[in-house]
Amino acid sequence: MKFNVILSTLSIILLSACGGQEKNEDEQQQSPNQTQTDSPKSATMANHPGKKVYDAVCLACHMADGSGVPGMFPPLAQTDWVLEDKERLIHITLEGLSGKIIVNGEEYNSIMPPNSHLSDKQIADVLTYIRQSFGNDASEITIEEVQKVRNR
């Protein structure tokens, strides 16, 4: 059974490439399984432009709720990798990441492909969405902050 779960997860990863090209807005569709709560923040985040990028590029590995896949892909919820160093987060998004990391006390040794094909606005939007979703409450990331890291 565990092998089937891993095989299934790897199939999803290969199909989506965890960082595949973002779909055009016309191609993007909201999942019929999406639920919204009545809180104003939830409604705002459900319509946030970063959610479209997240759904197209990040969701396959980091899951709809930001919980990741244990032992394979780290969570984005309540972690210093998301909440603390903005430049590190932007750099990881642009350049990708491989090798061992510890997130919330669990070791991950996987590959996140670079997403430098995304525009500065798309990266600012998706990282702001991540930093303000999944129980996270961190400041936004601006286009200027993304440009600064990209232009190094």
C-alpha positions in Angstrom: 0.0 0.0 0.0 2.8 2.4 0.9 4.5 1.7 -2.4 1.2 2.5 -4.2 1.0 5.9 -2.4 4.6 6.7 -3.3 4.1 5.6 -6.9 0.9 7.7 -7.1 2.6 10.7 -5.7 5.6 10.3 -8.1 3.2 10.1 -11.0 1.5 13.3 -10.0 4.9 14.9 -9.7 6.1 13.8 -13.1 2.8 14.9 -14.7 2.9 18.3 -13.1 6.6 18.8 -12.8 5.9 20.7 -9.6 6.8 23.8 -11.4 5.4 23.4 -14.8 4.4 26.4 -16.9 1.5 28.4 -15.5 -1.7 27.9 -17.4 -3.3 30.9 -19.1 -6.2 32.4 -17.2 -8.6 30.9 -19.7 -7.2 27.4 -18.9 -7.3 27.8 -15.2 -10.3 26.4 -13.4 -11.2 26.4 -9.7 -11.5 22.9 -8.3 -15.1 21.9 -7.5 -13.8 20.6 -4.2 -12.6 24.0 -3.0 -14.5 25.3 0.0 -14.5 28.7 1.4 -15.1 29.7 5.0 -17.1 32.7 5.9 -14.1 34.6 7.3 -13.2 37.8 5.3 -9.6 36.7 5.1 -10.5 33.3 3.6 -12.7 34.9 1.0 -10.0 37.4 0.1 -7.3 34.7 -0.2 -9.6 32.5 -2.3 -9.6 35.3 -4.8 -6.0 36.4 -4.4 -4.0 36.4 -7.7 -1.3 34.3 -6.1 -3.8 31.4 -5.6 -4.0 31.0 -9.4 -0.2 30.7 -9.6 -0.2 28.4 -6.5 -2.8 26.1 -8.1 -0.9 25.9 -11.4 2.7 25.6 -10.1 2.8 24.6 -6.4 -0.3 22.6 -5.5 0.9 19.2 -6.9 3.7 19.0 -4.4 2.7 21.2 -1.5 -1.0 20.2 -1.6 -4.1 22.4 -1.5 -3.8 23.1 2.2 0.0 23.7 2.2 0.7 20.6 4.2 3.1 19.1 1.7 3.8 15.3 1.5 5.5 13.8 4.5 9.0 12.8 3.8 8.8 14.1 0.2 7.7 17.7 -0.1 7.8 20.0 2.9 4.8 21.9 4.2 4.3 25.6 3.6 2.1 26.0 6.7 3.6 27.4 9.9 7.3 27.1 8.9 10.2 29.5 9.2 11.1 28.7 5.6 8.0 30.6 4.6 7.5 33.0 7.5 11.0 34.3 8.1 13.7 35.2 5.5 11.9 36.7 2.5 15.0 36.7 0.3 15.7 33.0 1.0 12.1 32.2 0.0 12.3 34.3 -3.2 15.7 32.7 -4.1 14.3 29.2 -3.6 11.3 30.0 -5.8 13.5 31.4 -8.5 16.4 29.0 -8.4 14.8 25.8 -6.9 16.3 23.7 -4.1 17.8 20.3 -3.7 19.4 18.5 -0.8 18.5 17.9 2.8 16.5 20.4 4.7 14.7 20.2 8.0 11.2 21.7 8.1 9.2 21.7 11.3 11.5 19.0 12.7 11.2 16.6 9.7 13.9 15.9 7.1 13.2 16.4 3.4 15.6 15.5 0.7 13.9 16.2 -2.6 14.1 18.5 -5.5 12.1 21.7 -6.1 12.6 22.9 -9.7 13.3 26.6 -10.4 10.4 28.8 -11.3 12.3 31.6 -12.9 9.9 31.4 -15.8 7.3 33.2 -13.6 7.2 36.9 -13.8 8.2 39.1 -10.8 4.5 39.9 -10.2 3.6 36.2 -10.3 6.3 35.3 -7.8 5.4 38.2 -5.5 1.7 37.2 -5.7 2.2 33.5 -5.0 4.7 34.1 -2.2 2.3 36.6 -0.6 -0.5 34.1 -1.0 1.6 31.4 0.7 2.8 33.7 3.5 -0.9 34.7 4.2 -2.6 31.4 3.8 -2.5 28.0 5.5 -2.6 29.6 8.9 0.4 31.8 8.1 0.3 35.5 8.9 3.3 37.2 7.4 3.9 40.3 5.4 3.5 40.5 1.7 6.3 40.1 -0.8 6.6 42.9 -3.3 7.6 42.9 -6.9 10.6 45.1 -6.0 11.8 42.5 -3.5 11.6 39.8 -6.2 13.4 42.0 -8.7 16.2 42.6 -6.2 16.8 38.9 -5.7 16.4 38.0 -9.4 18.9 40.7 -10.5 21.7 39.5 -8.2 
